[in-house]
Amino acid sequence: MNELEVLGIIPARGGSKSIPGKNLVPLAGKPLITWTIQFAKQAQLLSRLVVSTDDAQIAEIAQQAGAEIVERPAELATDDAHTEPVLLHVLDYLEETEGYVPDAVALLQCTSPMRGSEIIDAGIRKLAETGCDAVLTVQPIQHWDKMGMIGEADVWLPDYEYGKRKFTEEVEDKYSENGALYVTRTTALRRYQNRLGGDVRAIVMDPVRSLDIDLPEDLELARQLFPVIAPPQQPI
């Protein structure tokens, strides 16, 4: 396997509507961001780790946990700011200030604290071994063939016919992005202006490790599961 220079980037802005101060909320005795930093530092194939933030407190805690800091401009820290410009800003900053150009970027979002270091290494390994442009993690979608919408007065609007429902074993597997990991070649990120593009490969994660903390109930579930499911490399 060809060794790649892979830069880990953790986007962590100060604002959050769903959970105020989400990146610093406590989980199993530590700020949420600390778990992603800790597992990233344990990954064997990650070359360097940077946190992009506009928040002084996040920066201080991230540095204490062992990450480098790149200050994020205010225009990239708004509620409607997309992630790709943040990744490109970090790349541009490091190239301009250090002449540093990694082969690939690993996007590590704080809201997936149970991904573990082994998933990070698996994503980088797959990128190197296959020569693909990008790797993402996904999780199985259960009962996708029985999805629908709820209309007025709670009327069920199915996307399927009641009389043509299949047995579970007859339904092909489908998956959805879980947001835990994206590893993208730098050339592909610049070409497509997106973390995904070209030849994209997937790594399947189980639903529990795939937990994405977006709403307060997600955080409560993580607090119940984390001490039991936390990756074995890091004791609680």
SESE-947629 format. One record per residue: residue number from 1; residue in three letters; x, z, y of N, C-alpha, C in turn. Coordinates in steps of 0.1 Angstrom, whole numbers. Each point is the difference from the previous one (the first is absolute). Example, Ala and Ser with C-alpha at 12.3 -4.5 7.8 and 13.67 -1.06 7.14 Angstrom:
BEGIN
<koltor 1; "ALA"; <132; 78; -57>; <-9; 0; 12>; <9; 0; 12>>
<koltor 2; "SER"; <-4; -7; 11>; <9; 0; 11>; <-8; 8; 11>>
// end
This chain:
BEGIN
<koltor 1; "MET"; <8; 0; -12>; <-8; 0; 12>; <9; 0; 12>>
<koltor 2; "ASN"; <-3; -9; 9>; <7; -1; 13>; <-3; 12; 9>>
<koltor 3; "GLU"; <10; 7; 5>; <-3; 11; 9>; <-5; -5; 13>>
<koltor 4; "LEU"; <-11; 6; 5>; <-5; -3; 13>; <2; 11; 10>>
<koltor 5; "GLU"; <2; -3; 13>; <0; 9; 10>; <-15; 2; 5>>
<koltor 6; "VAL"; <-6; 11; -3>; <-14; 2; 2>; <-2; 11; 10>>
<koltor 7; "LEU"; <-6; -3; 11>; <-3; 10; 11>; <-14; 5; -2>>
<koltor 8; "GLY"; <-1; 13; -2>; <-14; 7; -1>; <-4; 3; 14>>
<koltor 9; "ILE"; <-13; -4; 3>; <-6; 3; 14>; <-12; 8; -2>>
<koltor 10; "ILE"; <-1; 11; 6>; <-12; 8; 0>; <-7; 0; 14>>
<koltor 11; "PRO"; <-11; -7; 1>; <-7; 0; 13>; <-8; 14; 2>>
<koltor 12; "ALA"; <2; 7; 11>; <-6; 13; 2>; <-3; 2; 14>>
<koltor 13; "ARG"; <-10; -5; 5>; <-4; 2; 14>; <-7; 14; 2>>
<koltor 14; "GLY"; <0; 4; 12>; <-6; 13; 3>; <-15; 1; -1>>
<koltor 15; "GLY"; <-7; -11; 4>; <-14; 0; 1>; <-7; -3; -14>>
<koltor 16; "SER"; <-11; 6; -2>; <-8; -2; -12>; <-15; 5; 3>>
<koltor 17; "LYS"; <-9; -9; -2>; <-14; 3; 3>; <-7; 8; -12>>
<koltor 18; "SER"; <2; -5; -12>; <-7; 6; -12>; <5; 14; -3>>
<koltor 19; "ILE"; <13; 2; 1>; <6; 14; -2>; <10; 2; 11>>
<koltor 20; "PRO"; <-3; 8; 10>; <9; 2; 12>; <13; 5; -5>>
<koltor 21; "GLY"; <11; -6; 5>; <14; 4; -4>; <2; -2; -15>>
<koltor 22; "LYS"; <-6; -11; -6>; <0; -2; -14>; <14; 0; -6>>
<koltor 23; "ASN"; <10; -6; 6>; <13; -1; -6>; <7; 13; -1>>
<koltor 24; "LEU"; <-5; 11; 7>; <7; 13; -1>; <-9; 11; -7>>
<koltor 25; "VAL"; <-12; -4; -4>; <-9; 10; -7>; <7; 6; -12>>
<koltor 26; "PRO"; <-2; 12; -3>; <7; 6; -12>; <-6; -4; -13>>
<koltor 27; "LEU"; <9; -3; -9>; <-3; -3; -14>; <10; 7; -9>>
<koltor 28; "ALA"; <-5; 9; -8>; <9; 7; -10>; <11; 6; 8>>
<koltor 29; "GLY"; <-2; 6; 11>; <10; 8; 7>; <9; -8; 9>>
<koltor 30; "LYS"; <-2; -14; 2>; <9; -8; 8>; <-9; -9; 8>>
<koltor 31; "PRO"; <5; -5; 12>; <-7; -10; 7>; <-1; -13; -8>>
<koltor 32; "LEU"; <-11; -7; 1>; <-3; -12; -8>; <12; -10; 0>>
<koltor 33; "ILE"; <6; -3; 11>; <10; -9; 1>; <13; 4; -8>>
<koltor 34; "THR"; <2; 13; -1>; <12; 4; -7>; <0; -4; -15>>
<koltor 35; "TRP"; <-12; -1; -6>; <0; -4; -14>; <4; -14; -2>>
<koltor 36; "THR"; <-4; -9; 9>; <4; -14; -1>; <15; -1; 3>>
<koltor 37; "ILE"; <5; 7; 9>; <15; 0; 3>; <7; 5; -12>>
<koltor 38; "GLN"; <-4; 11; -6>; <7; 6; -11>; <1; -9; -12>>
<koltor 39; "PHE"; <-12; -6; -3>; <1; -9; -12>; <8; -13; 3>>
<koltor 40; "ALA"; <-1; -4; 12>; <8; -12; 4>; <15; 3; -1>>
<koltor 41; "LYS"; <4; 12; 4>; <14; 4; -1>; <5; 1; -15>>
<koltor 42; "GLN"; <-10; 3; -9>; <3; 1; -14>; <1; -14; -7>>
<koltor 43; "ALA"; <-6; -10; 7>; <1; -13; -7>; <14; -5; -1>>
<koltor 44; "GLN"; <4; -6; -11>; <13; -4; -3>; <4; -13; 7>>
<koltor 45; "LEU"; <-10; -9; 3>; <2; -13; 4>; <-3; -3; 15>>
<koltor 46; "LEU"; <-4; 11; 7>; <-3; -1; 14>; <13; 3; 8>>
<koltor 47; "SER"; <4; -9; 8>; <13; 0; 7>; <0; 9; 12>>
<koltor 48; "ARG"; <-11; 0; 8>; <0; 7; 13>; <-15; 3; 3>>
<koltor 49; "LEU"; <-2; 11; 7>; <-14; 4; 3>; <-2; 3; 15>>
<koltor 50; "VAL"; <-10; -6; 6>; <-3; 1; 14>; <-14; 4; 2>>
<koltor 51; "VAL"; <-3; 9; 10>; <-14; 3; 4>; <-2; -6; 14>>
<koltor 52; "SER"; <-10; -8; 1>; <-4; -6; 13>; <-11; 8; 6>>
<koltor 53; "THR"; <2; 7; 11>; <-10; 9; 6>; <1; 0; 15>>
<koltor 54; "ASP"; <-11; 4; 6>; <-1; 2; 14>; <-1; 15; 3>>
<koltor 55; "ASP"; <0; 8; -10>; <-3; 14; 1>; <12; 9; -2>>
<koltor 56; "ALA"; <3; 9; 10>; <13; 8; 0>; <-1; 10; -12>>
<koltor 57; "GLN"; <-11; 6; -3>; <-1; 9; -11>; <2; -6; -13>>
<koltor 58; "ILE"; <-6; -12; -2>; <2; -7; -12>; <15; -4; -2>>
<koltor 59; "ALA"; <6; -4; 11>; <14; -4; 0>; <9; 12; -5>>
<koltor 60; "GLU"; <-3; 11; 6>; <8; 12; -3>; <-1; 4; -15>>
<koltor 61; "ILE"; <-12; 0; -5>; <-3; 4; -14>; <6; -11; -9>>
<koltor 62; "ALA"; <-1; -12; 3>; <5; -11; -8>; <16; 1; -1>>
<koltor 63; "GLN"; <6; 3; 11>; <14; 1; 1>; <5; 12; -9>>
<koltor 64; "GLN"; <-8; 11; 1>; <4; 12; -8>; <-1; -4; -15>>
<koltor 65; "ALA"; <-10; -9; -4>; <-2; -4; -14>; <11; -10; -4>>
<koltor 66; "GLY"; <8; -6; 9>; <10; -9; -4>; <-2; -14; 4>>
<koltor 67; "ALA"; <-10; -3; 8>; <-2; -14; 4>; <6; -3; 14>>
<koltor 68; "GLU"; <3; -13; 2>; <4; -4; 13>; <-12; -3; 8>>
<koltor 69; "ILE"; <1; -1; 14>; <-11; -2; 8>; <2; -12; 9>>
<koltor 70; "VAL"; <-10; -9; 1>; <0; -11; 9>; <-13; 3; 9>>
<koltor 71; "GLU"; <2; 1; 13>; <-11; 3; 9>; <-9; -12; 1>>
<koltor 72; "ARG"; <-13; 3; -2>; <-9; -11; 1>; <-6; -2; 14>>
<koltor 73; "PRO"; <0; -12; 5>; <-6; -3; 13>; <-15; 4; 0>>
<koltor 74; "ALA"; <-5; 4; 12>; <-14; 4; 1>; <-10; -11; -4>>
<koltor 75; "GLU"; <4; -12; 3>; <-9; -11; -3>; <-2; -3; -15>>
<koltor 76; "LEU"; <9; 6; -8>; <0; -1; -15>; <-6; 13; -6>>
<koltor 77; "ALA"; <-5; 9; 8>; <-5; 13; -5>; <-14; 2; 3>>
<koltor 78; "THR"; <-8; -11; 3>; <-14; 1; 3>; <-8; 0; -13>>
<koltor 79; "ASP"; <-13; 3; 2>; <-9; 0; -12>; <-1; -13; -7>>
<koltor 80; "ASP"; <1; -11; 8>; <-2; -13; -6>; <13; -8; -2>>
<koltor 81; "ALA"; <11; 7; 1>; <13; -6; -3>; <2; -3; -15>>
<koltor 82; "HIS"; <5; -12; -3>; <2; -3; -14>; <14; 5; -5>>
<koltor 83; "THR"; <1; 1; -13>; <13; 5; -5>; <11; -10; 1>>
<koltor 84; "GLU"; <-2; -13; -2>; <11; -10; 0>; <8; 0; 12>>
<koltor 85; "PRO"; <-6; 1; 12>; <9; 1; 12>; <8; 12; 1>>
<koltor 86; "VAL"; <-4; 11; -6>; <8; 12; -1>; <12; -2; -9>>
<koltor 87; "LEU"; <-2; -7; -11>; <11; -3; -9>; <10; -9; 7>>
<koltor 88; "LEU"; <-5; -10; 6>; <9; -10; 7>; <7; 7; 12>>
<koltor 89; "HIS"; <-6; 9; 7>; <7; 7; 10>; <12; 8; -5>>
<koltor 90; "VAL"; <-2; 7; -11>; <11; 7; -6>; <11; -9; -4>>
<koltor 91; "LEU"; <-3; -11; -6>; <10; -10; -4>; <7; -6; 12>>
<koltor 92; "ASP"; <-7; -3; 11>; <6; -6; 12>; <9; 11; 6>>
<koltor 93; "TYR"; <-4; 12; 1>; <7; 11; 6>; <14; 2; -7>>
<koltor 94; "LEU"; <-1; 1; -14>; <12; 3; -7>; <10; -12; 0>>
<koltor 95; "GLU"; <-6; -12; 1>; <9; -12; 1>; <7; -1; 13>>
<koltor 96; "GLU"; <-8; 3; 11>; <6; 0; 13>; <10; 11; 3>>
<koltor 97; "THR"; <-3; 12; -5>; <9; 11; 3>; <11; 2; -10>>
<koltor 98; "GLU"; <-2; -5; -12>; <11; 3; -11>; <4; -13; -7>>
<koltor 99; "GLY"; <-7; -11; 2>; <3; -12; -8>; <-4; 2; -14>>
<koltor 100; "TYR"; <-10; 9; -2>; <-4; 3; -14>; <-12; -9; -4>>
<koltor 101; "VAL"; <1; -7; -11>; <-10; -9; -5>; <-2; 3; -15>>
<koltor 102; "PRO"; <-10; 7; -4>; <-2; 3; -14>; <-6; -13; -7>>
<koltor 103; "ASP"; <2; 0; -13>; <-6; -11; -8>; <-15; 2; -1>>
<koltor 104; "ALA"; <-5; 12; 0>; <-14; 2; -2>; <-4; 13; 7>>
<koltor 105; "VAL"; <-13; 1; 2>; <-6; 12; 6>; <-10; 6; -10>>
<koltor 106; "ALA"; <0; 13; -1>; <-10; 8; -8>; <-9; 7; 9>>
<koltor 107; "LEU"; <-12; -4; 1>; <-10; 7; 8>; <-5; 12; -7>>
<koltor 108; "LEU"; <1; 12; 5>; <-4; 13; -6>; <-9; 7; 9>>
<koltor 109; "GLN"; <-13; 0; -3>; <-9; 7; 9>; <-2; 14; -4>>
<koltor 110; "CYS"; <-1; 9; 10>; <-1; 15; -2>; <-12; 3; -8>>
<koltor 111; "THR"; <-10; -8; 0>; <-13; 4; -6>; <-1; -2; -15>>
<koltor 112; "SER"; <12; -4; -6>; <1; -1; -14>; <10; 9; -6>>
<koltor 113; "PRO"; <-2; 13; 1>; <10; 10; -3>; <4; 1; -15>>
<koltor 114; "MET"; <-9; -5; -9>; <2; 1; -14>; <6; -12; -7>>
<koltor 115; "ARG"; <6; -9; 8>; <6; -12; -6>; <12; 3; -8>>
<koltor 116; "GLY"; <8; 10; 5>; <12; 3; -8>; <12; -10; 2>>
<koltor 117; "SER"; <12; 5; -2>; <12; -9; 1>; <0; -10; -10>>
<koltor 118; "GLU"; <-5; 2; -12>; <1; -10; -10>; <-8; -13; 3>>
<koltor 119; "ILE"; <-11; 1; 8>; <-7; -11; 4>; <8; -8; 10>>
<koltor 120; "ILE"; <7; 6; 9>; <8; -6; 10>; <11; -8; -7>>
<koltor 121; "ASP"; <6; 6; -9>; <11; -7; -8>; <-6; -12; -8>>
<koltor 122; "ALA"; <-12; 2; -6>; <-6; -11; -8>; <-3; -12; 9>>
<koltor 123; "GLY"; <-5; 3; 12>; <-3; -12; 9>; <13; -7; 4>>
<koltor 124; "ILE"; <11; 7; 4>; <12; -6; 4>; <6; -8; -12>>
<koltor 125; "ARG"; <-1; 6; -12>; <6; -6; -12>; <-8; -14; -3>>
<koltor 126; "LYS"; <-13; 1; 1>; <-8; -12; -2>; <4; -11; 10>>
<koltor 127; "LEU"; <2; 3; 12>; <3; -10; 10>; <14; -6; -3>>
<koltor 128; "ALA"; <9; 8; -5>; <14; -5; -3>; <0; -8; -12>>
<koltor 129; "GLU"; <-7; 4; -11>; <0; -7; -13>; <-8; -13; 0>>
<koltor 130; "THR"; <-11; 0; 8>; <-8; -12; 0>; <4; -10; 10>>
<koltor 131; "GLY"; <7; 4; 11>; <3; -9; 11>; <-12; -3; 9>>
<koltor 132; "CYS"; <-11; 8; -2>; <-12; -3; 8>; <1; 4; 15>>
<koltor 133; "ASP"; <-10; -3; 7>; <1; 3; 15>; <-5; 14; 3>>
<koltor 134; "ALA"; <-9; 5; -8>; <-6; 13; 3>; <-6; 7; -12>>
<koltor 135; "VAL"; <0; 13; 0>; <-6; 8; -11>; <-10; 10; 6>>
<koltor 136; "LEU"; <-11; 2; -6>; <-10; 10; 5>; <-5; 8; -12>>
<koltor 137; "THR"; <-5; 12; 3>; <-6; 8; -10>; <-15; -2; 1>>
<koltor 138; "VAL"; <-7; 1; -12>; <-14; -2; -1>; <-6; 11; -9>>
<koltor 139; "GLN"; <-13; 1; 0>; <-7; 9; -9>; <-12; -7; -6>>
<koltor 140; "PRO"; <-4; 3; -13>; <-11; -6; -6>; <-13; 2; 8>>
<koltor 141; "ILE"; <-9; -9; 0>; <-13; 1; 6>; <-10; 2; -11>>
<koltor 142; "GLN"; <-7; 11; -1>; <-10; 3; -10>; <-13; -6; 4>>
<koltor 143; "HIS"; <-7; -6; -9>; <-14; -5; 2>; <-1; -10; 11>>
<koltor 144; "TRP"; <10; -8; 3>; <-1; -9; 11>; <-11; -11; -2>>
<koltor 145; "ASP"; <-4; -2; -13>; <-10; -9; -3>; <-14; 5; 3>>
<koltor 146; "LYS"; <-1; 12; 4>; <-13; 6; 3>; <-1; 5; 15>>
<koltor 147; "MET"; <7; -7; 8>; <1; 4; 14>; <-12; -6; 8>>
<koltor 148; "GLY"; <-3; 6; 12>; <-11; -5; 8>; <1; 7; 13>>
<koltor 149; "MET"; <-11; -1; 8>; <-1; 6; 13>; <-13; 8; 1>>
<koltor 150; "ILE"; <-1; 9; 10>; <-12; 8; 2>; <-6; -4; 13>>
<koltor 151; "GLY"; <-12; -5; -1>; <-7; -4; 12>; <-9; 11; 7>>
<koltor 152; "GLU"; <-9; -4; 8>; <-8; 9; 7>; <-9; 8; -10>>
<koltor 153; "ALA"; <-3; 13; 3>; <-8; 8; -9>; <7; 2; -14>>
<koltor 154; "ASP"; <13; -1; 0>; <8; 2; -12>; <-3; -10; -11>>
<koltor 155; "VAL"; <-5; -12; 4>; <-3; -10; -10>; <14; -6; -6>>
<koltor 156; "TRP"; <1; 0; -13>; <12; -5; -7>; <0; -15; -1>>
<koltor 157; "LEU"; <10; -6; 5>; <2; -15; 1>; <11; -4; -9>>
<koltor 158; "PRO"; <-2; -2; -13>; <11; -3; -9>; <6; -14; 2>>
<koltor 159; "ASP"; <13; -1; -4>; <7; -13; 0>; <-1; -6; -14>>
<koltor 160; "TYR"; <-8; 6; -9>; <-1; -5; -13>; <-14; 0; -5>>
<koltor 161; "GLU"; <-3; -6; -11>; <-14; -1; -5>; <-1; 11; -10>>
<koltor 162; "TYR"; <-11; 8; 1>; <-2; 12; -9>; <0; -4; -14>>
<koltor 163; "GLY"; <-6; -12; -3>; <-1; -4; -14>; <13; -6; -6>>
<koltor 164; "LYS"; <10; -1; 8>; <12; -7; -5>; <13; 9; 0>>
<koltor 165; "ARG"; <-3; 13; 0>; <11; 10; 0>; <8; -1; -12>>
<koltor 166; "LYS"; <13; 1; 1>; <9; -1; -12>; <4; 14; -5>>
<koltor 167; "PHE"; <4; 0; -13>; <6; 12; -5>; <14; 2; 7>>
<koltor 168; "THR"; <4; 12; 0>; <13; 3; 7>; <12; -9; -6>>
<koltor 169; "GLU"; <0; -1; -13>; <11; -7; -6>; <-1; -15; 2>>
<koltor 170; "GLU"; <-11; -5; 6>; <-1; -14; 3>; <4; -4; 14>>
<koltor 171; "VAL"; <3; 10; 8>; <3; -2; 14>; <15; -1; 2>>
<koltor 172; "GLU"; <5; -10; 6>; <14; -2; 2>; <5; 11; 11>>
<koltor 173; "ASP"; <13; 3; -1>; <5; 10; 9>; <2; -5; 13>>
<koltor 174; "LYS"; <-3; 8; 10>; <3; -4; 14>; <7; 12; 7>>
<koltor 175; "TYR"; <7; -2; 11>; <8; 10; 6>; <-1; -1; 15>>
<koltor 176; "SER"; <3; 11; 7>; <0; 0; 15>; <13; 6; 5>>
<koltor 177; "GLU"; <4; -4; 12>; <12; 6; 6>; <-3; 15; 2>>
<koltor 178; "ASN"; <10; 8; -3>; <-2; 14; 2>; <8; 6; 12>>
<koltor 179; "GLY"; <9; -9; 6>; <7; 4; 12>; <12; 9; -2>>
<koltor 180; "ALA"; <3; 3; -13>; <11; 9; -3>; <14; -6; 3>>
<koltor 181; "LEU"; <2; -12; -3>; <13; -7; 1>; <-1; -15; 3>>
<koltor 182; "TYR"; <7; -4; 9>; <2; -15; 2>; <15; -2; 2>>
<koltor 183; "VAL"; <6; -9; -8>; <14; -3; 1>; <1; -15; 3>>
<koltor 184; "THR"; <6; -4; 12>; <-1; -13; 5>; <14; -5; 4>>
<koltor 185; "ARG"; <4; -12; -4>; <13; -5; 4>; <-1; -2; 15>>
<koltor 186; "THR"; <11; 3; 7>; <0; -1; 15>; <-3; -15; 4>>
<koltor 187; "THR"; <5; -9; -7>; <-2; -14; 4>; <-15; -4; -2>>
<koltor 188; "ALA"; <-7; 6; -10>; <-14; -3; -2>; <-8; 7; 11>>
<koltor 189; "LEU"; <4; 13; 3>; <-8; 7; 10>; <1; -8; 14>>
<koltor 190; "ARG"; <11; -5; 3>; <1; -8; 12>; <-7; -13; -1>>
<koltor 191; "ARG"; <1; -6; -11>; <-7; -13; -2>; <-15; 1; 1>>
<koltor 192; "TYR"; <-6; 9; -7>; <-14; 1; -1>; <-6; 10; 10>>
<koltor 193; "GLN"; <9; 8; 7>; <-5; 10; 9>; <-10; 9; -6>>
<koltor 194; "ASN"; <3; 3; -13>; <-9; 8; -8>; <8; 6; -12>>
<koltor 195; "ARG"; <-4; 12; -4>; <7; 6; -11>; <-2; -7; -13>>
<koltor 196; "LEU"; <-11; -9; -1>; <-3; -8; -12>; <0; -14; 4>>
<koltor 197; "GLY"; <6; -8; -9>; <0; -15; 2>; <9; -6; -10>>
<koltor 198; "GLY"; <-3; -13; -4>; <9; -7; -9>; <-3; 5; -14>>
<koltor 199; "ASP"; <11; 3; -8>; <-1; 4; -14>; <-1; 16; 1>>
<koltor 200; "VAL"; <-12; 5; -3>; <-3; 14; 0>; <-2; 5; -14>>
<koltor 201; "ARG"; <7; 11; -4>; <-2; 6; -13>; <-6; 14; 2>>
<koltor 202; "ALA"; <-6; 5; -11>; <-8; 13; 1>; <6; 10; -10>>
<koltor 203; "ILE"; <-2; 13; 3>; <3; 11; -9>; <-13; 8; 0>>
<koltor 204; "VAL"; <-5; 3; -12>; <-12; 7; -2>; <2; 15; 0>>
<koltor 205; "MET"; <-7; 8; 9>; <1; 14; 0>; <-13; 6; -5>>
<koltor 206; "ASP"; <0; 12; -5>; <-13; 6; -4>; <-7; 5; 12>>
<koltor 207; "PRO"; <-13; 2; -1>; <-8; 4; 12>; <3; 13; 6>>
<koltor 208; "VAL"; <5; 9; -8>; <4; 13; 6>; <12; -1; 9>>
<koltor 209; "ARG"; <10; -6; -5>; <13; -2; 8>; <-3; -9; 12>>
<koltor 210; "SER"; <-11; -8; -1>; <-3; -9; 10>; <-7; 6; 12>>
<koltor 211; "LEU"; <-4; 12; -1>; <-8; 7; 11>; <6; -3; 14>>
<koltor 212; "ASP"; <-8; -5; 8>; <3; -3; 14>; <-7; 9; 9>>
<koltor 213; "ILE"; <7; 8; 8>; <-6; 10; 9>; <-5; -6; 13>>
<koltor 214; "ASP"; <-12; -3; 1>; <-6; -6; 12>; <-10; 9; 6>>
<koltor 215; "LEU"; <-8; 7; -8>; <-11; 8; 5>; <2; 15; -4>>
<koltor 216; "PRO"; <-6; 9; 7>; <2; 14; -3>; <-2; 3; -15>>
<koltor 217; "GLU"; <-10; -6; -6>; <-3; 2; -15>; <12; -4; -8>>
<koltor 218; "ASP"; <7; -11; 4>; <12; -5; -7>; <11; 11; 0>>
<koltor 219; "LEU"; <1; 6; 12>; <10; 11; 2>; <-3; 12; -9>>
<koltor 220; "GLU"; <-13; 3; -1>; <-4; 12; -8>; <3; -3; -15>>
<koltor 221; "LEU"; <-3; -13; -4>; <3; -3; -14>; <15; 0; -3>>
<koltor 222; "ALA"; <8; -5; 10>; <14; 0; -2>; <6; 15; -1>>
<koltor 223; "ARG"; <-6; 9; 7>; <4; 14; -1>; <-3; 6; -13>>
<koltor 224; "GLN"; <-10; -5; -6>; <-4; 5; -14>; <9; -6; -10>>
<koltor 225; "LEU"; <3; -13; 1>; <7; -8; -10>; <15; 1; 1>>
<koltor 226; "PHE"; <5; 1; 12>; <15; -1; 1>; <8; 10; -8>>
<koltor 227; "PRO"; <-4; 13; 0>; <8; 9; -8>; <1; -3; -15>>
<koltor 228; "VAL"; <-11; -8; -5>; <0; -3; -14>; <6; -14; -3>>
<koltor 229; "ILE"; <-3; -9; 9>; <4; -14; -2>; <13; -4; 6>>
<koltor 230; "ALA"; <5; 8; 9>; <12; -4; 8>; <11; -5; -10>>
<koltor 231; "PRO"; <7; -11; 4>; <10; -5; -9>; <10; 10; -4>>
<koltor 232; "PRO"; <5; -1; -13>; <8; 11; -6>; <14; 1; 6>>
<koltor 233; "GLN"; <5; -9; 8>; <13; 1; 6>; <0; 11; 11>>
<koltor 234; "GLN"; <-12; 4; 5>; <0; 9; 11>; <-9; 12; -4>>
<koltor 235; "PRO"; <6; 11; -4>; <-8; 12; -3>; <-7; 5; 12>>
<koltor 236; "ILE"; <-12; 6; -1>; <-8; 6; 11>; <5; 14; 2>>
// end
